[in-house]
Amino acid sequence: MTLKTQETNAVMPIEEARHLAGQLVMIRMPITSLDAESAAYLKQHHIRAICLFRGNMTDELQLKKLTADLRAVMGPEALIAIDQEGGAVVRSTWVPQPPAAMSLGASNDPELCYQVGAAVARGVKALGFNWNFAPVLDLNNNVDNPVISERSFGSDPQRASELALAWMDGSLSEGVACCVKHFPGHGDTSVDSHRDLPTVDKTWEQLQALELAPFQIAVSRNAPAMMTAHIVYPALDGDNPATMSKAILTDLLRQQWQYQGVVITDGMDMHAIAGRYGVGNAAVKALLAGADLVMALGTTETQLETLEALAEVIASGQISRVEVEQRLTRVRQLTTAYPCQSSAYQTELADRILMSSAWKRGLTTSGHPLPPVRGSKVRLVISADVVSDGVSEAGIPAGKVSAMLASLYDVDTVTFDNANTFDWLSLPQDGRFVILASTVRIRYSQQVRDSWKPDLHLVLWNPFQMLDIQAPALMTYGFAPPAIDAARAWLAGEITADGQIPVSGFSV
């Protein structure tokens, strides 16, 4: 191939471009052990970054072996990432499970956030990870948001930022990189970008006051990495979602704000992107817009499509060698500061105690609920089963909530498969104290809201469900074992619920 006259736009051999392209993506693989074929795939395509999910994990020994083998193949600049936010968004469920961000927001204690962030880092570092896609900086300014809710620290940009970045500082202190998300803000949407392309149609002034503020604060606090949102912001760029917007990623973030950290896209397999633009085309647009790493999840086929599209745009000179090297340098600086290495987990017991206390401190009540008297007859009404929605882990089975209540009461459990088709009026009127346990994120429909009212609402996931059911409520912001233990302690009268919902406009 010939060279162009401008050195910075020199056309390069396609094999060299492929070598560079592999270093500009993060992938996922459907494996629990690194077989020879998977190792060869990583080496052939020069992959140095991978994100692991629950499907990659069976137990601690298996996971530590997998991350060690990945590290050996990908080399000293390996990035092994995980979504260990807390609450319902965790991947490793056997290390101490942290409270959801909104639970920490309800506690309103930056020092507690720092300690929880540090404990999360100790747990995942011992499993072989060096990058955690947390904390969330999206604001809790839309109660109908189908994917953020309890993942946000609150609605006030200054306070939410203070708590989230304290969490980040705790993680960084233990040697695990963080990645704040989802820039420039996923809070005020009623559409899940995993399923469609949302729009946040606010003025520049409104975005500055709310959505953008936490991310600008994070830039000033040297957040090491930032994840983009698959959302259109017409005031910033009317044509492209943030992930593919040069106006947002380069003009605003790099040039105006002078951000020096790594910018990684959200998963490019999400329907907001893949379904509209195609993965290869979208990856090119994201790279040209200013992203450093493209999160090429999806299948092997879509990964190969992404890699080849990136290689072609690099080889053609549409993105200069200098620009590619700038991206690789930022990624290299991240791996140098937060190397991927094995470490012993020496504080697990102390961290479990910390997480237990943190979950209890976040407990929040609405409507002045009173627990039933110990030993009394109660009826638990609860979803029979809650599968994963692809973002969060599977919800708590009905049997576990029933068993918790059975340690205090005479329990009759009634399960339903679908809240909208369940006949709420068919419940017996026999004097039992009725407890509705909400164990899904999706809000209740108007039909359910108008049908029925329990004596007590245990809100074990999305706190905004307390708006749907006009009954006294206890909100845990999650369903991890320590959250259920906290609910039991409140029911038993052992603790009080002192959390304050960190969203403006609520009186609880």
C-alpha positions as CSV (number, residue, x, y, z in Angstrom):
1,M,0.0,0.0,0.0
2,T,1.2,3.5,-0.6
3,L,1.8,6.2,1.9
4,K,0.0,9.5,1.9
5,T,2.2,12.7,2.0
6,Q,1.0,13.7,5.5
7,E,2.8,11.6,8.0
8,T,0.0,11.8,10.6
9,N,-2.5,10.4,8.1
10,A,-0.2,7.7,6.7
11,V,-1.9,4.7,5.3
12,M,-0.6,1.6,6.9
13,P,-0.7,-2.1,6.1
14,I,-3.9,-3.8,7.1
15,E,-2.2,-6.3,9.4
16,E,-0.6,-3.5,11.4
17,A,-4.0,-1.8,11.6
18,R,-5.6,-5.0,12.8
19,H,-2.9,-5.2,15.5
20,L,-3.9,-1.7,16.7
21,A,-7.6,-2.4,16.4
22,G,-7.4,-5.3,18.8
23,Q,-6.0,-3.0,21.4
24,L,-8.9,-0.6,21.0
25,V,-11.7,-3.0,21.9
26,M,-13.0,-4.7,25.0
27,I,-14.8,-8.0,24.5
28,R,-16.7,-10.7,26.3
29,M,-16.4,-14.4,25.9
30,P,-18.9,-17.2,26.9
31,I,-16.3,-19.2,28.8
32,T,-15.7,-20.3,32.4
33,S,-12.2,-21.5,31.6
34,L,-9.6,-20.4,29.1
35,D,-9.4,-23.2,26.5
36,A,-6.8,-23.3,23.8
37,E,-9.2,-21.9,21.1
38,S,-10.2,-18.9,23.3
39,A,-6.6,-18.2,24.1
40,A,-5.7,-18.3,20.4
41,Y,-8.5,-15.9,19.6
42,L,-7.2,-13.4,22.1
43,K,-3.7,-13.6,20.8
44,Q,-4.6,-13.6,17.1
45,H,-6.7,-10.4,17.5
46,H,-4.3,-8.7,20.0
47,I,-7.1,-8.3,22.6
48,R,-6.0,-6.8,25.9
49,A,-9.3,-6.0,27.5
50,I,-12.2,-8.2,28.5
51,C,-15.3,-7.8,30.7
52,L,-16.6,-10.8,32.6
53,F,-20.2,-11.4,33.6
54,R,-22.1,-13.8,35.8
55,G,-22.1,-16.4,33.1
56,N,-18.3,-16.5,33.3
57,M,-18.4,-17.4,37.0
58,T,-19.2,-20.5,39.0
59,D,-17.1,-20.1,42.2
60,E,-14.1,-18.3,43.6
61,L,-11.4,-20.9,42.6
62,Q,-12.7,-21.2,39.1
63,L,-12.9,-17.4,38.6
64,K,-9.4,-16.8,40.0
65,K,-8.0,-19.4,37.7
66,L,-9.8,-17.8,34.7
67,T,-8.6,-14.3,35.4
68,A,-5.1,-15.5,36.0
69,D,-5.1,-17.4,32.7
70,L,-6.5,-14.3,30.9
71,R,-3.8,-12.1,32.4
72,A,-1.1,-14.5,31.2
73,V,-2.4,-14.5,27.7
74,M,-3.3,-10.8,27.4
75,G,0.0,-9.6,29.0
76,P,1.0,-7.0,31.6
77,E,-1.3,-4.4,30.1
78,A,-4.4,-6.5,30.5
79,L,-7.7,-4.9,31.6
80,I,-10.1,-7.4,33.2
81,A,-13.4,-5.6,34.0
82,I,-16.5,-6.3,36.0
83,D,-19.8,-4.5,36.9
84,Q,-19.7,-4.7,40.6
85,E,-21.8,-1.6,41.4
86,G,-23.7,-2.9,44.4
87,G,-27.4,-3.7,44.9
88,A,-28.8,-5.7,42.1
89,V,-25.9,-5.0,39.7
90,V,-23.2,-7.3,40.9
91,R,-21.5,-10.2,39.1
92,S,-19.6,-11.9,41.8
93,T,-22.2,-12.8,44.4
94,W,-20.0,-14.7,46.9
95,V,-17.7,-11.8,47.9
96,P,-19.3,-9.3,50.4
97,Q,-22.3,-7.7,48.5
98,P,-22.4,-3.9,48.7
99,P,-25.5,-1.8,49.1
100,A,-27.0,-0.1,46.0
101,A,-26.0,3.4,45.4
102,M,-29.4,4.7,46.4
103,S,-29.1,2.9,49.8
104,L,-25.8,4.7,50.3
105,G,-27.5,7.9,49.3
106,A,-30.1,7.3,51.9
107,S,-27.4,7.0,54.5
108,N,-25.8,10.2,53.2
109,D,-22.4,9.5,54.6
110,P,-19.3,10.1,52.4
111,E,-17.0,8.1,54.7
112,L,-19.3,5.1,54.5
113,C,-19.3,5.4,50.7
114,Y,-15.5,5.5,50.8
115,Q,-15.3,2.4,53.0
116,V,-17.8,0.5,50.9
117,G,-15.9,1.4,47.6
118,A,-12.7,0.2,49.2
119,A,-14.3,-3.1,50.3
120,V,-15.7,-3.7,46.9
121,A,-12.3,-3.2,45.4
122,R,-10.6,-5.5,47.8
123,G,-13.1,-8.2,46.9
124,V,-12.8,-8.0,43.1
125,K,-9.1,-7.4,43.2
126,A,-8.7,-10.7,45.0
127,L,-10.6,-12.4,42.2
128,G,-8.2,-10.9,39.5
129,F,-10.0,-7.8,38.3
130,N,-8.4,-4.4,37.9
131,W,-11.3,-2.4,36.5
132,N,-14.8,-1.9,38.0
133,F,-17.5,-0.2,35.9
134,A,-18.8,1.9,38.8
135,P,-19.9,4.2,40.3
136,V,-23.0,5.5,38.5
137,L,-23.1,9.3,38.3
138,D,-26.5,9.4,36.7
139,L,-29.0,11.5,38.7
140,N,-32.2,10.1,40.1
141,N,-34.4,12.7,38.5
142,N,-36.9,10.5,36.8
143,V,-38.9,8.0,38.9
144,D,-40.1,6.2,35.7
145,N,-36.5,5.4,34.6
146,P,-36.6,1.6,33.9
147,V,-32.9,0.9,34.3
148,I,-31.3,3.4,36.8
149,S,-33.5,3.9,39.9
150,E,-31.6,2.4,42.8
151,R,-28.3,2.5,40.9
152,S,-28.1,6.3,41.4
153,F,-26.8,8.0,44.5
154,G,-29.5,10.6,44.4
155,S,-31.1,13.6,42.6
156,D,-29.0,16.4,43.8
157,P,-25.9,16.7,41.6
158,Q,-23.5,18.1,44.2
159,R,-24.5,15.6,46.9
160,A,-24.7,12.6,44.6
161,S,-21.3,13.5,43.2
162,E,-19.8,13.8,46.6
163,L,-21.1,10.3,47.6
164,A,-20.2,8.6,44.4
165,L,-16.7,10.0,44.1
166,A,-16.0,9.1,47.8
167,W,-16.9,5.5,46.7
168,M,-14.6,5.9,43.7
169,D,-11.8,7.2,45.9
170,G,-12.2,4.1,48.2
171,S,-11.8,1.8,45.2
172,L,-8.8,3.7,43.8
173,S,-7.1,3.5,47.2
174,E,-7.2,-0.3,46.9
175,G,-5.7,-0.4,43.4
176,V,-8.9,-1.0,41.4
177,A,-9.7,1.5,38.6
178,C,-13.2,2.9,38.5
179,C,-15.3,4.0,35.5
180,V,-17.9,6.6,36.2
181,K,-21.0,6.3,34.0
182,H,-23.1,6.9,31.8
183,F,-21.8,10.2,30.4
184,P,-23.4,12.7,29.9
185,G,-26.3,11.3,32.0
186,H,-28.8,8.4,31.8
187,G,-31.0,9.5,34.8
188,D,-33.8,11.4,33.1
189,T,-35.0,8.8,30.6
190,S,-38.0,6.6,30.5
191,V,-36.4,4.3,27.9
192,D,-33.8,1.6,28.6
193,S,-31.0,2.0,26.0
194,H,-30.5,-1.8,26.1
195,R,-33.8,-1.9,24.2
196,D,-34.1,1.4,22.3
197,L,-32.5,4.8,21.8
198,P,-33.5,7.4,24.4
199,T,-33.5,11.1,24.0
200,V,-32.9,13.7,26.7
201,D,-34.4,16.8,25.2
202,K,-33.2,19.5,27.6
203,T,-31.6,22.9,27.0
204,W,-27.8,23.4,27.4
205,E,-28.5,25.3,30.7
206,Q,-30.7,22.5,32.1
207,L,-28.0,19.9,31.2
208,Q,-25.3,22.0,32.8
209,A,-27.3,22.3,36.0
210,L,-28.1,18.6,36.4
211,E,-26.9,15.8,34.1
212,L,-23.5,17.2,33.2
213,A,-22.6,18.5,36.7
214,P,-21.5,15.2,38.3
215,F,-19.3,14.3,35.3
216,Q,-17.7,17.7,35.3
217,I,-17.0,17.3,39.0
218,A,-15.6,13.8,38.3
219,V,-13.2,15.3,35.7
220,S,-11.9,17.8,38.3
221,R,-11.4,14.8,40.6
222,N,-9.4,12.9,38.0
223,A,-11.7,10.0,37.5
224,P,-9.6,7.5,35.6
225,A,-12.2,6.4,33.2
226,M,-15.7,7.3,31.9
227,M,-18.3,5.3,30.1
228,T,-20.5,6.8,27.4
229,A,-24.3,6.7,27.2
230,H,-26.3,5.5,24.2
231,I,-28.5,8.6,24.4
232,V,-29.2,11.5,22.1
233,Y,-29.0,15.0,23.6
234,P,-30.3,17.4,21.0
235,A,-28.8,20.5,22.8
236,L,-25.3,18.9,22.5
237,D,-25.7,17.0,19.2
238,G,-29.0,16.5,17.4
239,D,-27.7,13.8,15.1
240,N,-25.7,11.3,17.1
241,P,-26.0,9.5,20.5
242,A,-23.3,10.5,22.9
243,T,-21.3,7.3,22.2
244,M,-20.8,8.4,18.6
245,S,-20.8,12.2,19.0
246,K,-17.6,14.1,18.4
247,A,-19.3,17.3,19.8
248,I,-19.8,15.5,23.1
249,L,-16.7,13.2,23.4
250,T,-14.1,15.5,21.8
251,D,-15.3,19.1,21.8
252,L,-16.9,19.0,25.2
253,L,-15.2,16.3,27.2
254,R,-11.6,16.5,25.8
255,Q,-11.2,20.1,24.6
256,Q,-13.5,22.1,26.8
257,W,-13.2,20.1,30.0
258,Q,-9.7,18.9,29.3
259,Y,-10.5,15.3,30.5
260,Q,-7.4,13.1,30.4
261,G,-8.8,9.7,31.4
262,V,-10.0,6.7,29.3
263,V,-13.3,7.0,27.5
264,I,-15.0,3.7,26.9
265,T,-18.3,3.1,25.2
266,D,-21.2,1.2,26.8
267,G,-21.9,-2.1,25.2
268,M,-22.2,-1.7,21.5
269,D,-24.4,-4.8,21.3
270,M,-27.2,-2.8,23.0
271,H,-30.2,-2.4,20.7
272,A,-30.0,1.4,20.9
273,I,-26.8,1.1,18.9
274,A,-26.5,-2.3,17.2
275,G,-30.2,-2.3,16.1
276,R,-29.9,1.2,14.4
277,Y,-26.3,1.6,13.2
278,G,-24.8,-1.9,12.9
279,V,-21.9,-2.8,15.2
280,G,-19.0,-2.2,12.8
281,N,-20.3,1.1,11.6
282,A,-21.1,2.2,15.1
283,A,-17.6,1.2,16.4
284,V,-16.0,3.4,13.7
285,K,-18.2,6.3,14.6
286,A,-17.4,5.9,18.3
287,L,-13.7,5.8,17.6
288,L,-13.8,8.8,15.3
289,A,-15.9,10.7,17.9
290,G,-13.2,10.3,20.5
291,A,-13.7,7.0,22.4
292,D,-10.5,5.2,23.4
293,L,-12.1,1.8,23.8
294,V,-15.1,0.2,22.1
295,M,-17.0,-2.3,24.2
296,A,-17.5,-5.0,21.6
297,L,-19.6,-7.4,23.5
298,G,-22.1,-9.4,21.5
299,T,-21.0,-12.6,19.6
300,T,-17.8,-13.7,18.0
301,E,-19.3,-12.7,14.7
302,T,-20.1,-9.1,15.8
303,Q,-16.7,-8.8,17.4
304,L,-14.9,-9.8,14.2
305,E,-17.1,-7.3,12.3
306,T,-16.1,-4.6,14.8
307,L,-12.4,-5.5,14.7
308,E,-12.3,-5.5,10.9
309,A,-14.2,-2.2,10.6
310,L,-11.8,-0.5,13.0
311,A,-8.8,-2.0,11.2
312,E,-10.0,-0.6,7.9
313,V,-10.6,2.9,9.2
314,I,-7.1,2.9,10.8
315,A,-5.5,1.5,7.7
316,S,-7.2,4.1,5.5
317,G,-5.9,7.0,7.6
318,Q,-9.3,8.3,8.5
319,I,-8.0,8.3,12.0
320,S,-4.3,9.2,12.2
321,R,-1.5,7.1,13.8
322,V,-1.0,9.9,16.2
323,E,-4.6,9.8,17.3
324,V,-4.5,6.0,17.7
325,E,-1.4,6.3,19.8
326,Q,-3.0,8.9,22.0
327,R,-5.8,6.5,22.7
328,L,-3.4,3.6,23.4
329,T,-1.3,5.8,25.7
330,R,-4.4,6.7,27.8
331,V,-5.3,3.0,28.1
332,R,-1.7,2.1,28.9
333,Q,-1.6,4.8,31.7
334,L,-4.7,3.1,33.2
335,T,-3.1,-0.3,33.3
336,T,0.1,1.1,34.6
337,A,-1.7,2.8,37.5
338,Y,-4.0,-0.1,38.2
339,P,-2.2,-3.3,37.1
340,C,-4.0,-6.6,36.9
341,Q,-2.4,-8.9,39.5
342,S,-3.4,-11.6,41.9
343,S,-3.8,-10.7,45.6
344,A,-5.0,-12.4,48.8
345,Y,-8.3,-11.4,50.3
346,Q,-7.4,-10.8,53.9
347,T,-10.3,-8.7,55.1
348,E,-13.3,-10.7,54.0
349,L,-14.9,-11.1,57.4
350,A,-14.4,-7.4,58.2
351,D,-15.9,-6.4,54.8
352,R,-19.0,-8.6,55.4
353,I,-19.6,-6.9,58.7
354,L,-19.1,-3.5,57.0
355,M,-21.6,-4.4,54.2
356,S,-24.1,-5.7,56.7
357,S,-24.0,-2.4,58.7
358,A,-24.1,-0.3,55.5
359,W,-27.3,-2.1,54.2
360,K,-29.0,-1.5,57.6
361,R,-28.1,2.2,57.6
362,G,-29.8,2.7,54.3
363,L,-33.2,1.2,55.4
364,T,-35.9,3.8,54.7
365,T,-39.6,3.9,55.6
366,S,-42.6,5.6,54.0
367,G,-46.0,6.1,55.6
368,H,-44.9,5.2,59.2
369,P,-45.0,1.4,58.9
370,L,-45.3,-0.9,61.9
371,P,-44.2,-4.5,61.8
372,P,-46.6,-7.2,62.8
373,V,-46.2,-8.6,66.3
374,R,-43.8,-11.5,66.4
375,G,-45.6,-14.9,66.2
376,S,-48.7,-13.4,64.5
377,K,-50.3,-14.7,61.3
378,V,-49.1,-13.0,58.1
379,R,-49.7,-13.5,54.4
380,L,-46.8,-12.9,52.1
381,V,-47.7,-11.9,48.5
382,I,-44.7,-12.1,46.2
383,S,-43.6,-12.8,42.6
384,A,-42.8,-16.5,42.3
385,D,-39.6,-16.0,40.4
386,V,-37.5,-13.1,39.1
387,V,-35.1,-13.7,36.2
388,S,-32.2,-11.5,35.2
389,D,-33.1,-8.5,33.0
390,G,-29.7,-8.6,31.4
391,V,-28.4,-5.7,33.5
392,S,-29.1,-6.9,37.0
393,E,-28.7,-10.3,38.6
394,A,-31.8,-12.5,39.0
395,G,-34.1,-11.3,41.8
396,I,-34.6,-13.1,45.1
397,P,-36.8,-16.3,45.0
398,A,-40.1,-16.1,46.9
399,G,-38.9,-19.0,49.1
400,K,-36.1,-17.0,50.6
401,V,-38.3,-14.1,51.6
402,S,-40.9,-16.5,53.0
403,A,-38.2,-18.3,55.0
404,M,-37.0,-15.0,56.5
405,L,-40.6,-14.1,57.6
406,A,-41.1,-17.6,58.9
407,S,-38.4,-17.0,61.4
408,L,-40.7,-14.4,63.0
409,Y,-44.3,-15.2,62.0
410,D,-46.8,-17.9,61.0
411,V,-46.6,-17.3,57.2
412,D,-48.9,-18.2,54.4
413,T,-47.2,-17.5,51.1
414,V,-49.1,-16.6,47.9
415,T,-47.1,-16.2,44.7
416,F,-47.9,-14.8,41.3
417,D,-46.3,-15.0,37.9
418,N,-47.5,-11.7,36.5
419,A,-48.7,-8.8,38.6
420,N,-50.9,-7.5,35.8
421,T,-52.8,-10.8,35.4
422,F,-53.0,-11.8,39.0
423,D,-56.4,-11.6,40.7
424,W,-55.5,-9.4,43.7
425,L,-59.1,-9.5,44.9
426,S,-59.0,-13.3,45.2
427,L,-56.7,-13.1,48.3
428,P,-58.5,-14.5,51.4
429,Q,-60.0,-12.0,53.8
430,D,-59.2,-14.0,56.9
431,G,-57.6,-11.4,59.2
432,R,-53.9,-12.2,58.4
433,F,-51.5,-9.3,58.3
434,V,-50.8,-9.0,54.6
435,I,-47.2,-8.2,53.4
436,L,-46.5,-7.4,49.7
437,A,-42.8,-8.0,48.9
438,S,-41.8,-6.3,45.6
439,T,-38.8,-8.2,44.1
440,V,-38.7,-6.8,40.6
441,R,-37.5,-3.5,39.2
442,I,-40.5,-2.8,36.9
443,R,-43.1,-0.5,38.3
444,Y,-46.7,-1.6,38.9
445,S,-49.3,-0.8,36.4
446,Q,-52.3,1.4,37.1
447,Q,-54.5,-1.7,37.2
448,V,-52.5,-3.1,40.1
449,R,-52.4,0.2,41.8
450,D,-56.2,0.5,41.8
451,S,-56.8,-3.1,42.8
452,W,-55.5,-3.7,46.2
453,K,-53.6,-2.4,49.3
454,P,-51.5,-4.6,51.7
455,D,-50.8,-3.8,55.3
456,L,-47.1,-3.5,54.7
457,H,-45.1,-3.1,51.5
458,L,-41.6,-4.6,51.6
459,V,-39.9,-2.8,48.7
460,L,-36.9,-5.1,48.0
461,W,-35.6,-3.6,44.8
462,N,-36.9,-0.4,43.0
463,P,-37.8,2.1,45.8
464,F,-40.1,4.0,43.5
465,Q,-42.6,1.1,43.7
466,M,-43.6,2.7,47.0
467,L,-45.3,5.3,44.8
468,D,-47.4,2.6,43.2
469,I,-48.9,0.9,46.3
470,Q,-50.6,3.2,48.8
471,A,-49.4,1.4,51.9
472,P,-46.8,1.8,54.6
473,A,-43.5,0.7,53.2
474,L,-40.0,-0.4,54.1
475,M,-37.4,0.1,51.4
476,T,-34.1,-1.8,51.3
477,Y,-33.0,-0.8,47.8
478,G,-31.9,-4.3,47.0
479,F,-32.4,-8.0,47.7
480,A,-28.9,-9.3,48.6
481,P,-28.7,-11.5,51.7
482,P,-27.5,-8.6,53.9
483,A,-30.5,-6.5,52.7
484,I,-32.9,-9.3,53.6
485,D,-31.1,-9.6,57.0
486,A,-31.6,-5.9,57.5
487,A,-35.3,-6.1,56.7
488,R,-35.6,-9.0,59.2
489,A,-33.8,-7.0,61.9
490,W,-36.3,-4.1,61.4
491,L,-39.3,-6.4,61.5
492,A,-37.9,-8.0,64.8
493,G,-37.6,-4.5,66.3
494,E,-33.8,-4.8,66.6
495,I,-33.0,-1.7,64.5
496,T,-34.7,1.4,63.3
497,A,-34.9,2.5,59.7
498,D,-33.2,5.9,59.6
499,G,-32.4,6.3,55.9
500,Q,-33.8,9.3,53.9
501,I,-34.7,8.7,50.3
502,P,-32.1,10.8,48.4
503,V,-34.6,12.2,45.8
504,S,-36.1,15.7,46.1
505,G,-39.8,16.1,46.3
506,F,-40.4,13.0,48.5
507,S,-41.8,13.1,52.1
508,V,-41.5,9.7,53.8
